């Protein structure tokens, strides 16, 4: 069986005792076993049944209705509480309305309830504004299978921390969420014991003393959970400290073990963000921003070294074992000069206040930061200019406004470039906001039997001479990819009437009607899978 204190620690760790609890006055009532859970309703009778050992959950709205009935014999809040005491229930949980402020001293109904309960030794717990039905469900779950309910509560905390992390809350936001959920002061320490955040939940009488003791002596914490922060193993681990003398509850042990990895990852992200900000201060972004975009391209065309790999000039020279040292140095010099000239050409595309080039000639990638304006809101126009200069695909990140966003924008653009390079027909400018589309198209070849089915669909176009097959495939692809025949003709370099004639021939040979939307999508996918020579 479970006691009221066990249930509080597992289901309502942030709740406060109002009467006959360990934090109010010593009492054995909280150590008595609970029998079941009853939810008070707004009506008569207030409970369907109430037996010895039951836990009574009293929503504030239902309590107000009882108080409004007056103080006649057996009526009102006083009568309700006396009935609970005579029944010898296990305790009371007061629940405020979610959209109402927390309970405050001076409320007649609350004062009556707490006064009578305290005199009778009936424990009363204030759960604060919450969903009474959810508390009932959690309390029943704890009594039926307390381990499963503890795990569920730990999952709730984990979900809240994920939301804090996604919102950029940092160590302070994490500490606040953990402290509020567990109802005790929390400290988060970084590498080598540096205190990153301390948070004290409201209405915890002993919290201030616990924090003072922690600052005077770190080892005064009730529990310390190691945080395996990714990175240099020699730089030490972080820690999540539960402050105060109260031993950790089962929920606190389970929940902190569950969230340790998530908190460690968030601390690592926070460190990386700090480093990015420091780097950004040393390398200013173009003055005409924000907003900015990051544009990424390969330093040299794929395959320039003979096997498709990307090499810096020193690696390229090292792959010439049959040449003497002087010849290898000459290869290195020419490659370095070529890259320097290319970087000068890129810089000439826009003034320094609008474009900056990062890295150097030895970098594997060309990384450009460009300030953009409303006429080029997604950076695709400057990306296209750079792509034409390089003669190869470039990737453009989403626009960003904060200096610290540059590192994530670079990662965004790099991932987009890698995904677009896997396509059979990659775009000249790959946009980060289309990364999922590139990954989807790049994985079409992994569909079971996808290529065979694509060839079966396109079979009428894959017959005949090679030049005829290429013309049909190119024409169909252009028509499906472009908004109209005029744009398709411009792409193919032919007259619009020529495109219309070719499409009529294709429809006659296949029986297709390219205006049919149910056919256009499968044909477009099939063309991605089949590249006819």
N, C-alpha and C positions, 0 to 999 in steps of 0.2 A: 504493500500500500504506500501511498505518497502523502506527505504532510503538506500543510498550507505553505510553509516556507520552501519546501521542495518545488511546489508548483510555481510560487512567485519567482524563484531563481531561474526556472527553466522557461516559463511562459511570459512572465511580466517582470523581467529583471530591472526595468526602469521605473517600476511603480514604487510608491512611498507608503509606509505604514502611517495610519492615522490613529489607530487605537490598538492597544494590547499586542503590539509587534515588537521585535527586537530593537528597533530604532526609537521606539516611543517609551515603552516600559517593559521590563522583563516579564515574560509570560510563557507558560507551558502550552498555551492554547495553539500556538502555531506549529507545535510538534505533534499534534494529534492527527491521526489518519483521516483523510477525506473519503467520503462514501461516493458522492456523485456531484454533479453540477446542475444548478437550476437557474434559469434566466427569468428575471422578473418582467412581467408584462404590464402594459399600460391599461389596466382594467381591473375588474373584480372577478374572482380573487386575484391578488397579484402573482401568486404562484399556483401552478396546477397541483403541485405536491411539494412538501418540504419535510425531509426526514432528518433524524440525528446524523451529524457528520457531513451533511450536504454543504456545498459552497454556493452561496447566493450571489449572483451577479445582478447588480442594481443599476440600470441606466438612469442617468440624471433626469431624463424626460419622464420616466415612469415614477420616479421618486417625487417629482414636482406635482404630479397628479394626486398622489397619496397625500402630500402636504396640503393641497387645496381642499381636501375633504374636511379639514378641521381637526380639532383635538378632542372630539367626543370619545366616549368609552369605546376602547378597542379600535378607534380610528386614528388617522394621521400617522406621521412618521414614528412618533413615540410608540404607538400601539403596534406598528409593524415590527419595530426593533425588539420590543418586549416579547412578541410572538416568536421571533427568531431565537432569542435567548432561552425561552421556555422549551423550544423544540431542541435546543442544544445543537444548533448547526455548527459547521466547522469554521465558518468565517464569511465575511462580506467583501466583495470587490465593487467599489464605486466606479462607474464609467461615465465620463462626461460626453456630451454630444460632440462629434467631430468638428462642427462649425462653431462651437462655443468656447470661450476661454476656460482655463483650468479652474478647478474648485478653489475658492478663497475663504479664509476664516471670516466669520460674521454672518454666513448664510444660515438662517434659522433652521432649515431642514437638515443641513449637514451638521450643525452644532448639536441638534437633538440626537441625531443618529450616533455621532461620535461619543457624546457624553454618556448616553445610556450603555453603549457597547463597551466603552472603557471601564465603566463601573462594574459591568458584569463579566469582564475579561474576554469579551468577544472580539477577535481580531478583525480590523477593518483596513483594507488596502485601497489606496487611490490610484487607479490605472491611468488617470488623465483622460483627455479627449481621445476616444477610440471607437471602434466598431464593436459593440457588445456581442453581437452574434459571432463575430470572428474570435473573440476572446472565449466565448462558450465552446466553440468548436475546438480551439487549441487546448483548453483545459480538459475537455473530455478525451481528446487524443492523448494528452499526457497521462491521464489516469488509466486509460486502456493499454497504451503502449508508450511508456515514457521515453524510451530510447528513440523511437521513430519520431516522436514529437520534438525531441531535442535536436535531432538531425534536421527536421523541417525548419525549426527556428534558426539554426545555423545557416541553412540555405537562404532564408529571408535576409539575414545580415549580409551574406555574400552577394546577393542580388543588389542590395542597397549600395554596397561598396563599389560594385561594377558601375552603377549609375553615377556615383560620385567621381569615379576615375574618368568615365567618358565625358563628364562635365568639366574636367580639368580642376577638380577640387584640391589636388595636391595632398601633402601630408596633413595639413591642417583640416581639410575636409574629411579625410579618412578618420582622423582621430575624433573629430566631432561626431561622426556617424557611429563609430564603435562605442564611444562613451555614452551616447544617448540610448543606444540599443541595450547595452549591458547595465546601465545605471550605476556606473562607477567611473572615477577618473582614470584616464588613459594617457600614456606617454609613448611616442614613437621615436625611436633612436635610429640614426643612420650609422654609417661605417665608423668604426673606432669610438662608438658610444656617444657621438654628438646628438644632442637633443634637438629633434626637428619640429616636434609639436607636442603640446600638452593640452588636454581638454578636460574640463570639469563639468559634468551635467548639473543642471539646476536641481535644487531641493534635495541635495545629499549632504546632511549636516557634517559628516566627518571628512568630506572631500578636501576642504582647504588644508586641514592638518596633514592629510595624506600627501598632498602635493608639496607642502613645505618639507615634510620628512624626506620625500624623494629628492628634492633639490639639495638637501643637506647630505643625504647618503643614498646613492643610487640603489644599493642593495636592499633598501627598505621595501621595495615593491613586493607585493604578494606573489607575483609570478612574472617571469620573463620568458617570452617565446622568441626563439631565434628567427630572424628574417634572412633567408638566403638570397641577398641582393645579387643579381647577375653582374659579372664584371671581373675585375682583378681579385682572385681569391686571397691574395696577400694583404688586401686593404681592409679585411675584417667583415663581420656580419652586422646587420642591424638587429633591432629587438623591438618587440611590442611588450610594454610593461603595464601590468594591471596594478594600480596603486592602491595603497591602504593595507590594513592588517587582515581584512576579511579574506579567508581562503577562497580560491577560485571555485565556483560552482561547476556542476557537470556541464551546463550550457557553455560557460566561459571556457572550459577546457576543450570542448568539442569545437566551438565556434572559432576560437583563436587558432587552433590547429588547421581548420578549414581555410581560413582567410590569410594565413601567413604568406603563402605563395603569391596571392594577388597583391597584398600590401608590398611585398618585396619587389614585384615587377613595377608597381606604381612608383616606388622610390627610385628604381633604376631609370624609369622614364623621366622623373623629375630631375635627376642628375644630368641626363642627356639633354634635357631642355635647358638647364643652366649652362651647360657647355656650349650649346648652340647659340644662346644669347651672348655669351662671352666672345665666341668666334664672330658673331654678327657685329659686335661692337668694333672688333678689329678690322673687319672687312665691310665697310659701309655699302648699303644697297643704293641703286640709282636714285638720285635726289628727286626725280619727278614722281616717284611712287609715294605712298601706296595708291592703288594696288600694284603688285608685281606678279610675274609668273617665272617659273624656272623652265628653261628649255634644255633638253639633253639630247646629244647625238653621239655616235661613235666617233672616235678620233680619226680613224681611217676606215675606208670601205672594207666590209667583211671579205676575208680571203686575200687581203693584200699581202700576207706573208706566205701564201701558198697553201694553207690548210684551213682557212676560215677563221683562225684565231685572231684576237686583237692583241698586238704586242706594242710595248713602248719601244723607242728607238734602240735602247741598250739591248733589250731582248732580241730585237730583230737582227742586230749586228752579231749577237752571240750565236745565232743559228747559221752562221757561215763558217763551219769548222775547217773547210778546205781552203779558205782564203787566209792570207797572212794578216798580221795585226794592222798594218797600214791600210789595207783594203777594208777591213772591218771598221776602222775609225772613219774612213771616208763614207761608208754606207751610213754610219751613225750621224755624221755631219750633215749629209744631204737630207736624211729623214728629219732631222731636227730643224733644218732651214725650211723644209717644206711645211712643217707644222707651224713654225713661227710665222711664215707668210700667210698661212690660212687664218691664224688668229688675228693678224693685222687686218685682213679683209673683213672678218666678222666685226671687229671693233669699228670699222669704217661705215657699217650699216646705220649706226645711230650715234649721237653724241653720248659722252660718258654719263650725263645726267639721266639718260634713258636706258642705257645698256651697259652691263659690266660682264666681263668674262672671268670665270673663276678657274683655279688650278693653273697648270703650266703645260709645256709641251710633252712632259712625261706622263701626264694623266691619261688613263684609258679612255675617258669620256670628255667631250666638250660640254661644259656646264655654263649656261648663260642665264643671267638674271635680267629681266626686262621690265621696265615700268610700262604699264598699259593705260589706255584712256578709253572713253566710251565708244570711240570709233572702232576699237579692237578689243572688245570687252573680255574675250576669252584668250587673247594672245595668239590666235591662230594666224593672223596676218603676218606678224613679225616672225612667227614660227615658219610660215611658208617661205618668207624671204631668206631665212637662214637655210632652210632645206634646199632651196634652189641653188644657193651659193655652194653648199656642200655636195649637192648631187645625191643625197641619200635621205632616208627617213629621219625625222626629228620627233621628239615627244614634248608636249607642253603640259605643265602642271595646272591644277586649278589655281585661280587667282588667290593671293593671300595678302593680308593687311598688316600683320604683326611681324616684326623683325625675327622673332623666335620661330616663325612658321616656315622659314626657309629650308631647314633640314628636312622637315616632313614633306615639303613640296618637292625637294630633290628626290626623295625616296619615291614619291608618287610618280614623278616623271620617269624615273628609272624603271619602275615596275611596268609602266605603260609602254615604254620603248621595248622592253623584253617581250611583252605580250604581243605587241604589234609585229615584231620581227618574226614571229612564228606563223604569221598568216601567209597564205599563198599569194595574195594580192594586197600587200599592206598599203595603208594610206600614206600620202606624202607627209602629212602632219597628224600624228597620233595624239588625241586629247585624253587627258587623265579622267575626265568625266565619262569617257566611253570605255574605260578599262574593263568593266564586266563584259561588254559586248565583244571586245577583242579576245578575251579569255574564252568566251562561249564559242566564238568562231574558230579559235585555235584548237579547241578540243573536239570539233566535229569529227575529226579523223578517228577519235577514240570511240565513236558510237559503234556498237556491234553491227557488223554487216553494212555500215554506212556507205562506204565507197562503192560496194557492189550494187546497192540499191540506187545510188546516184547515177551510176553508169547505165543501169536499166532504164531509169527515167529519161536520160538524155540519149538513149540508144539511137533514135531516129536522126540525131544531129552528128553522130560519131561514125557515120558510114561515108564512104567515098574517099576522094583524094585528101591528102593532109592539108593542102591549102584551103580547100572548101570547108573542111571540118573547122579549121581555125577561124575562118571568116564567120561561120554560123555561130560558133561559141562566143566570139568577140562581140558580134552584133547583139546577141541575146543578153549577154552580160551588161553591155552598155545601156540597152533599153530598160532592163530591170533596175539598174543602179541609178539612172538619171530620171529627172522628173518628166521629161518629154522627148519626142523624137529630135527636136532641134538641138537639145543639149547632148543627146547621144551621138548625133551626126557630128557635132563639133569635136567630141571626144575621139571619134573614129577618123576624123579628117575627111569626111565624105559629105555629099549633099543630103539634105533631109529626105528628098524623094528616094534616094538610094536606100536609106534605112527603112523607109516604109515598104519599098519593094522587097527587100530581104525578109522583113518580118512576114509579109504576105506569103512568101515562098515557104518560110519555116512553118507557118500555121497550116498551109496546104499539105505539107509533107508529114506533119505530126498529128493533125487534128486538134491541136491546142487552140485555145482562145486566150491570148495573153492579158485580156481585160479581166479574166476570172481570178479573184483574189485567192481562192483556194489552190490555184495552180501556181501563182506567182511566187509565194513563199517557198514551196518545195523546190521550184526551179532555181531560185536564188541560192538556197542551201546546197543543192546539187552542184551548181557551178563553183561553189567554194571548195567542194570535195574533189571535183574532176578538173584537172588542168591538162587539156589535150594538146599535144605537140603537133 
